[in-house]
Amino acid sequence: MTDKEILMIHGTSYKKMTKEILSASDLIGRIGDTNRAIGIKPNLVSPSDASYGATTHPEVAAGIIEYLQEHGCRHIVMMEGSWVGDKTEDSAEVCGFIRLSKAYNVPFIDTQKEKAHAHECGGMELEICDCVQSVDFLINVPVLKGHCQTRITCALKNMKGLIPNREKRRFHSIGLHKPIAHLGLGIHQDFIVVDNICGDLDFEDGGNPVPMNRVWTAADPVLCDAYVCHMLNYEKKDVPYIGIAEELGVGCGDWRQAVVCNCNEKTEELHIPRNRKIIALEDAVDEVDSCSACYGYLIPALDRLKQEGVLDKLDTKIAIGQGYRGKTGTLGIGHCTKKFDCHLEGCPPTEEQIYAFLKEYLEKSKNAF
């Protein structure tokens, strides 16, 4: 498998498929010395079952571990940190990764509890969890899905789980795209196994899974994300961190250079609509430096209100994000907007809390006329 290749396999026996595509990709050949320390980085953004469309399927991780152990690799760890607002230990339990850890005797490192140190990353100093330095070969296992703030999330953005919560907050305060791209220099991905089974193509926290029943492998995270961008009907300019990472030399950002190979009979392609929910809902929001969880809970709540036909009663934009700290306004979501006339406390408030709060606000607005 070359760095320009993206291999795909289709089916519903996820562990078996994963082992087959790893064999076709000659992962063990890329690793070389089986005594190397190998890290597996899934996406466990929040405590939700993989069928919800947000988190890595445990069967994919199980397939990776079995493949490695069957080829003599014994120094394997899993490492991940959920988004700010949820505890990794809860996500690992709900998503089945504590069970995997016990079944295969593979340690699970909660990066929310790890020490971290600053590293020079192509002109940006970024904090990275110490456990990253302890592995010789990193296997990234992202979920192919949409994202409320960056349009897509896959290989490059999944590395955010390997930085401490304080750094995640800082990423949002300085703008997500540049630090995500520079993190690609600070954390080298040696191999990528993409969970393209049923990711939510709009929301990073899931809720609207789109069954595609595919697993990909790739070696270039930038090319991988560029191809995802193309597949979801976005231009590269719509996801700026791809172009920035390409300029930094992290990888190739031209999806047309990808050599896509199918390892088994190709099933009918799913039609992916060009108009996405998040784009239609963003007009209701004034967002400045919001954290992923806070914004990620707001957008699905707005979608629910839109489906109920009440969102059009909104008479002001909803403020959200760290940029509103100490400021006043009309309607705000989260602790950062605590000085607003009407605000919902929480860091972050949940989707259900946001939904109920905004529905009550809209009902009061309706009755005022």
N, C-alpha and C positions, 0 to 999 in steps of 0.2 A: 504494500500500500504506500503510495507516494503522498507527499504533503498536499498535493492538489486534488487528491481523490476524496470523495465522500461516498461511503458505502451505505446502502440501505437494505433493510430486510423487513418483510411484511409478515403479519400473523398475529395470533392471540396467545401462543405459548411463550410468554415473555422471557422466562429464564432460559428456555431452550434456544429461542431466537438469539438472545444476547450471546450465549456461548458460541453459537454458529457464526455470528458476524465477527466476533473477536478472533475466531480461528481464521476466517477469511481475511481478516485485516492483519494477521500475523502479529498480534499484540505481544506475544511472548518474545518474538524476534526483536521487536522494538525495545523491549525491556532489557534484553540481553542477559545480564547476570541475575539469576533468580534470588540471590541473597540481598539484592537491593531493597531498601525500605520503600514501600509503595503506599501512597495515600489515595483514598477514594473520596471525592467531594460531591455529594448529592445536593439536591435542592430541597430543603425542608423548611420553607419559608414560614409555615404556620402549622398548627396541629390539625391537619385535615387529611383524610384518606386520599390516596393517589387518584382514585376514580373521580374526585372532585375537580381535577384538572390543574392542581397547583404544585404538587410535590412528586418527587421521583418515586417510581414504582419500586417497591422492595424486591420484586422478582428480577428486575434489571440489575440491581445491586447484587442480588444473590447469584445471578449468572456470572457477573464479573468476578466475584469472590471464588466461586467454584472453579471457574476457568483458571484463575491464578493458582489456587491451591493444587489443582490437578496437574499443573505444570511445575510444581515444586516451590512456588513462592510462599514463604512463611511469615514474612515481616510486612503485614498489611494492617493499615488503620483506616477508619472512616473519620472524617472531620467535617463539621458544619456548625454554623450559627444561624439561628432563625432571625427574622427581621426584628427591629426594635418594636417592642410591644408584646411579643410572645417569647416564651421560654423554650430554648432548644430542647431541654429535657422532655417537655410536653410533646413537642413535635416529633421527636425521635421515638417516643413511646407510641403515639397514635399512628404514626406512619410505618411502624413495624421495624424500625432500625435497631431498637434495643433487643428485640427478638432475634434479628439477624446477628447482632454482636455476640449474643450468647450461643446461638446455634453453631456459628462458625469460629467462635473463639477469636473474634477480630475486635479490638478495642474501638470504642466510639469516643471521639474527642469533641467536647462541647466548647466551641471557640468563644462563646460568650463568657466562659470562665478561664480562658487562656490568657497568659501574659502576652504582651505585644511590644514591639519596638519599631522605631522609625527606620525606613529604608529609602534610599535615593532611587527614584523611579523616573528616569529621563527628565530631570528638571523639576520634579515634584517630590516632596518628602511625604511618604505615606506610611501609616502604621499598619503592620502586618503581624498576624498572630505567630508566635514562636514555633508552633507545631509545623508550620509550612517548611521551616528550615530543617526539620528532622526527617523529611522524606526525600528520597532520591528520584522518585518518579511519581508524578501526579496525574491521576485519572479524573477528569472532570465529567460529572454525570448530570448535566442540566436538563430541565424540562423545556421543551420548545413551547413558548406561550407568549401572549401579548403582555404589555405592561402599560399602566396608566400614564406614566411619565416619559418613558423612553420608547414607546411603541412596541418594541420587542425585547425579550430577554432570553438569552441562551448561553453560549459559551463564555463570552467576556464578562457579562454582568454577574454571572454565577459566582465569580471570585469574591464578590462582596461578602460572602459568608465566611471568608477567612480574614476579616478585619474586625476589630473590636467595635462595640456599639457606639462609642464616642466618635470613632472615625466614620462610621456610617452616617451619623448625624452631620458631621462636617462635610461629607460628600454632598449632602443635600444643600448645605448652606453656601457652598461654592459653585454649585451646578454639577449635576451628575455626570455629564458626558466626559469632560476632561479627566477627572480622576479615575473613572472606569477605564478609559483608554490607557492612562499611565500605569494603572494597576497591572495591566497586561505585561508590562516590563518587570514589575516587582515580583509577580508570581508567574512562573513559566508553567504552562499546561503542556504536559508531554503527550497526552492522548485524550480524546473526547468521545464519550458515548452519550448520544443525545436521546433522551426519552421523548419520543414523538408519538406516544401512545394515545393520549387524550387530553393534551394541554388546553387550557382555556385561551383562546386566541385574542381575548380582549383584556382580561383581568389577571394580574399576577397571583392573586389569592384564590383563583378558581371560582367555581360556581356555574360555569357554562362550558363544561368539557366538550371537546370536539373529537370524537373517535377517529383516529387515523391509523392506529395499530402498526406503528413503524418504530424501529430503532435504527439510529444512524451511528456511524463512526467517522471521525475526522481527526486530522492532525494539526490543522491550522485554525485557531479560534476565530480569527478575523474573517477568513474565507467562509467558515461555517456560518457565522452571523450574517455575512453579506448574502449568503444563499437563503437563509431564513428570511431576511428582509425582502428579498425578491419573491420568495414563495408566498409571503403574506401581503403582497401587492404594495409594498413601500419602496420608495427610492432610497438610495444610500444617504442622501442628504436629510432624510426624515429621521435618521438614527445617527446623529453626529459622531458618537464615540467610535463607530466603525471606521470612518474616514480619518479620525485623529489617530487611532491605533495603527492604521496603515501607514500614516506619515511617520509615526514613531518607529516603524520597522517591526511591529509585533507580528504582522502577517499580511496577506494579500486581501484587498478589499473589493476586488472585481469578481463578482459571482460568476461571470461568464467563463472564467478560467477554471471553475470547478469541474472536475470529471466525475459525474454522478453515475455510480454503478449499482444495479439492483442484484442482490444475492439470491433472490428467488423470483418466482413469477410475480409480476407487478399487478397489483389490484387497481381497480378504477380510481382515478384521482378524485379527491374531494374538491368540490368547487368552493373556493374561499372568496367571500364577498369583498368588494373593494371598499365599501363604506363600513367603517367600524364604529361600534357603540361609543368608545371613548372620545372619538373626535366630535361626535354630536353632543355629548354631555359636557365637554370642556367649556362651552360657552357660558355655562351657569356658574363658573368658578373663577375666582381671582386667587391664583396659587403663587406663593413666593417661598421657595426653599422648604417645601414640606417634606417630611419623612415619608418613606414608601408606605409604611403601615397606615398612617393617617390618611394620606391621599388614596391609598389602595382600598380603604374601607368606605371612603366618601363616594367614589365613582359608582360602585355597585349599588349603593343606597340610592343614588340619584336615578340609576337605571330602573330600580323598582318603582320609584315615584313616577317616572316617565311612563312605564308600562301601565300604571294605574290611571294615567291621564291627569295627574295633579301638578306635575312639575311646571307646566306652563303658567301656573298661578304665581310663580316666584317673582317678587317685585324688586329684588336686589341681588347682586352677585354674592356668592358665598366665599368669604375669605378663609384661607387656610395656609399654614406654614410658619416657619421660624421668622420669616421676614416681618411678621405682624406683632412680634413681641414688643410690648410697651405702647402699642398704637391703639387708637380707638376706631370704631366703625359701627356698622349696623348689624351684620350677621356673620358669625364666625364659628369655625369648627376647631376644637382642640384647645389645649391649655395655652398655646401661644396667642390666642385671641381673647384672653380672659377679660380684657378691658373693653370689649365690644358691648354694645347695648344688649344684644341677644347672642349668647354663645353657649356652646356645649363643652363642658369640661371633659378632660381625658387626655392621656398621652400614651397611646392614642385612644379615643373612644372607639367602640366596636361598630361594625356595620349596622347592627340592629339598633344600637343607641342613636346613631346618626339618622337612620331611617325614621325612627319614632320622633326624634326631636324636630326634624325638618317637616314631617307630616303634620305635627302639631302647629308648627309655625305657619305652614301653608293654610291650615284650616282657620287659624286666627286671622290671617290676611284675607281669606275669603269672606269671613263673617264681618270684617270691618267695612265692607262695601255694601 
